[in-house]
Amino acid sequence: MKLKKRLLQLVDLPEDSLGGSHIEIVSDSTVKVNGCRRIVEYSSETVILSMKEYDLTVVGRDLTLSSYGENTAAVSGKILSVKLGG
């Protein structure tokens, strides 16, 4: 068994956690993303993030990028919908 796979099993994470995309929705106030390549659109009502194989669209009110860094982003505000698309 490869070291990466064993390590992920030990910490109870999915196999695609390293190098893949991961999206976490926290209540209706935050969307956390790993695997973000770039910001496509950013306004107080819509945030579109480019992922490896699709775009992630977050629609809401008073949206802000509460964090943005190397392959990660967090959108905060009143989240109304989250959509994955090509």
N, C-alpha and C positions, 0 to 999 in steps of 0.2 A: 504494500500500500504506500502510495506517495506521501511524503511528509506533509504537503499542503492539505491533502484530503484528511489525514489523521488529525492535524491541528484543528481543522474546521469542525471535525466530529467532536473533538474534546471540548471545544467552546460552544458547541451546539449552534453552529451557523450553517446556512446552505452553501453548497459547493461553489456557487457563482459569486460569493461574497467578495472574494479577492479578484478584482478586475472586471466584475460584472456590475450590473445596475441594481440598486436597492432603493425602494421608496417606502417611507414610513409616514403614515398619517396620524397625527396626534390630535385627537378630538376634532373640533372644527376650527382650530386656530393655527396649526402648523403642518407643513409638509416638508419632511427632510429627505434629501436625495443624495445618494452616492452614485457616481457614474455620469455626472453632468459634464457635458463637453463645452457648452457655451449658452449664453442667454440670447434667445431669438427675439423676444419681445418682453418689455417690462413697463407696466403701468400700475396704477392703484387698483385696477379691476381685473387685469389679466397678466399672468406671467407664463411665458412659454420657454421651456428649457430643452435644449437639444441633448438627447441621450445617444447611446451607441447605435441603437436600431430604430428609434422612434423619437417623437417629440412628446414632452409632458406639458399639458396645459392646465394651469391652475386658475380658476375663476373665483372671484370673491369681491370683498369690499375692504378698502384700506390696506391693500397688500403691500408688503415690503420684503426685500431680501434681507432677512435678519442675519444671514451669514452667506458668504460665497468664498470659496477657496479652491484649491487644487482638486478637481473632480467632485466637489461637494457644494450643495446649496441648501438653504432653508428658506421657505416662504412662510411668512406669518401674516396674520390678519384674520378676517372672517372668511373662512374657506366655504364656498358654496358648491364647487364641483372640481373634480380632478379627472382628466381625460388623457388616455394614451392614444397616440395616432402616428401614422406614417408620414 
